[in-house]
Amino acid sequence: MGLKQRYSVWAVRLEMLPWKLPKDLFETIVIRNLVLTSDLDDTLHMNNARYSREADIARCNFFARFRLLWAFDILRVDSVLSASASRFRQPLRLFERFDIHTRILGWDDHAFYLEQKFVSHRKDFVVAVIDCQQHVTGTTPVALMEFITQKKVKKSRAEDSWFWF
């Protein structure tokens, strides 16, 4: 089993770790990563498909830390990535370290809207941004947030997220 496969298995089991629930619903969760040889394309830059894969792992990590994976299981609901928009500004090179910053922009009656920024350690520069619409079936995002926080939560839509969807 390669390093990337082990990392994927590790990311799926994140919900079992004793994370502290973030204090703010809009807190940014950061994970660190490194460009490996298996991530490269013919031009020796990180392949665009790898950005989506790493974003999926970061989203899974984000949902685990916010206890959303646990809430999905308890409430018997599902979530699916229904839309994403990627913007690439600069390529990542071999063995370059980068962070993925994931945060909730807002939610409406059907979906969460997330932003994921890939930040290079080399220049502390945002090299890519992926905006995501994570659709929830079986309940509403407001009900999920109320279940997790045990507080009354209202709809919170980020106006700039509609530009990409």
C-alpha positions as CSV (number, residue, x, y, z in Angstrom):
1,M,0.0,0.0,0.0
2,G,1.5,3.3,-1.1
3,L,1.8,6.5,1.0
4,K,-1.3,8.2,-0.7
5,Q,-3.5,5.1,-0.1
6,R,-2.5,5.0,3.6
7,Y,-3.2,8.7,3.8
8,S,-6.7,8.1,2.4
9,V,-7.5,5.4,4.9
10,W,-6.2,7.6,7.7
11,A,-8.4,10.5,6.5
12,V,-11.5,8.3,6.6
13,R,-10.8,7.3,10.2
14,L,-10.4,10.8,11.4
15,E,-13.8,10.8,13.1
16,M,-12.5,8.3,15.6
17,L,-9.9,10.8,17.0
18,P,-10.8,12.9,20.0
19,W,-11.0,16.3,18.2
20,K,-12.2,19.3,20.1
21,L,-15.2,20.8,18.4
22,P,-14.2,24.1,16.9
23,K,-15.6,27.1,18.8
24,D,-16.7,29.0,15.7
25,L,-18.8,27.4,12.9
26,F,-16.8,29.5,10.4
27,E,-13.4,28.4,11.8
28,T,-10.7,27.5,9.2
29,I,-9.3,24.0,9.4
30,V,-5.7,23.6,8.0
31,I,-4.0,20.4,7.0
32,R,-0.5,20.1,5.7
33,N,0.7,18.1,2.7
34,L,3.6,17.5,0.3
35,V,3.7,17.0,-3.5
36,L,5.0,13.5,-4.2
37,T,6.2,11.9,-7.5
38,S,2.8,10.2,-7.9
39,D,1.1,13.6,-8.0
40,L,3.1,15.0,-11.0
41,D,2.0,15.3,-14.6
42,D,4.2,15.5,-17.7
43,T,5.3,19.0,-17.0
44,L,6.5,18.1,-13.5
45,H,3.7,20.1,-11.8
46,M,1.0,18.7,-9.5
47,N,-1.7,17.2,-11.7
48,N,-5.0,19.2,-11.6
49,A,-6.9,16.0,-10.7
50,R,-4.7,15.7,-7.6
51,Y,-6.0,19.1,-6.3
52,S,-9.5,17.7,-6.3
53,R,-8.4,14.5,-4.6
54,E,-6.5,16.4,-1.9
55,A,-9.5,18.7,-1.5
56,D,-11.7,15.6,-0.9
57,I,-9.4,14.4,1.8
58,A,-9.4,17.9,3.4
59,R,-13.2,18.1,3.3
60,C,-13.4,14.7,5.0
61,N,-11.0,16.0,7.6
62,F,-13.1,19.1,8.0
63,F,-16.4,17.1,8.4
64,A,-14.7,14.8,10.9
65,R,-13.5,17.7,13.1
66,F,-16.9,19.4,13.0
67,R,-18.5,16.1,14.0
68,L,-20.5,16.2,10.8
69,L,-19.6,12.6,9.8
70,W,-20.9,11.5,13.2
71,A,-24.1,13.6,12.8
72,F,-24.6,12.1,9.3
73,D,-24.5,8.6,10.8
74,I,-26.8,9.4,13.8
75,L,-29.4,11.3,11.8
76,R,-29.1,8.8,8.9
77,V,-28.5,11.5,6.3
78,D,-26.2,11.7,3.3
79,S,-24.0,14.3,1.7
80,V,-22.7,14.6,-1.8
81,L,-20.4,17.1,-3.6
82,S,-22.9,18.6,-6.0
83,A,-20.8,21.3,-7.5
84,S,-17.2,22.6,-7.5
85,A,-15.3,25.4,-9.1
86,S,-11.5,25.3,-9.3
87,R,-9.2,28.3,-9.9
88,F,-5.5,27.6,-10.4
89,R,-3.0,30.5,-10.0
90,Q,0.4,28.8,-9.9
91,P,1.6,25.2,-10.1
92,L,3.0,23.2,-7.2
93,R,6.3,21.4,-7.8
94,L,7.9,18.2,-6.7
95,F,8.4,18.0,-2.9
96,E,6.8,21.4,-2.3
97,R,5.0,21.7,1.0
98,F,1.5,23.2,1.0
99,D,-1.5,23.7,3.3
100,I,-5.1,23.3,2.5
101,H,-7.3,25.8,4.4
102,T,-11.0,24.7,4.5
103,R,-13.8,26.8,5.8
104,I,-17.6,27.0,5.6
105,L,-18.8,30.1,3.6
106,G,-22.4,29.5,4.6
107,W,-25.4,27.3,4.0
108,D,-29.0,27.4,2.7
109,D,-31.9,24.9,2.9
110,H,-30.1,22.2,0.9
111,A,-26.3,22.6,0.9
112,F,-23.2,23.8,2.6
113,Y,-20.8,26.1,0.7
114,L,-17.1,25.6,1.4
115,E,-13.9,27.3,0.3
116,Q,-10.6,25.4,0.1
117,K,-7.4,27.3,-0.5
118,F,-4.1,25.6,-1.4
119,V,-1.3,27.7,0.1
120,S,2.3,27.1,-0.9
121,H,4.9,27.2,1.9
122,R,7.5,28.4,-0.6
123,K,6.1,31.9,-0.9
124,D,3.1,31.7,1.4
125,F,1.0,32.2,-1.7
126,V,-2.5,30.9,-2.6
127,V,-1.9,28.6,-5.6
128,A,-5.4,27.3,-6.0
129,V,-8.9,27.9,-4.7
130,I,-11.7,25.3,-4.9
131,D,-15.3,26.4,-4.0
132,C,-17.6,23.6,-3.2
133,Q,-21.3,23.0,-2.8
134,Q,-21.9,20.0,-0.5
135,H,-25.6,18.9,-0.8
136,V,-27.3,17.3,2.1
137,T,-30.2,14.8,1.7
138,G,-32.5,13.7,4.5
139,T,-32.3,16.9,6.5
140,T,-31.2,20.5,6.2
141,P,-27.8,22.0,7.0
142,V,-29.5,24.1,9.7
143,A,-30.8,21.0,11.4
144,L,-27.3,19.4,11.3
145,M,-25.7,22.5,12.8
146,E,-28.3,22.7,15.5
147,F,-27.7,19.0,16.3
148,I,-24.0,19.5,16.6
149,T,-23.9,22.8,18.5
150,Q,-27.1,22.1,20.6
151,K,-28.0,25.8,19.9
152,K,-30.4,27.5,17.6
153,V,-28.8,28.3,14.3
154,K,-30.2,30.3,11.4
155,K,-29.5,30.2,7.7
156,S,-26.2,31.8,6.8
157,R,-25.6,32.1,3.1
158,A,-22.4,33.6,1.7
159,E,-23.3,35.9,-1.1
160,D,-20.0,35.5,-3.0
161,S,-20.6,31.7,-3.2
162,W,-23.4,32.2,-5.6
163,F,-21.0,33.7,-8.2
164,W,-19.4,30.3,-8.7
165,F,-22.5,28.1,-8.7
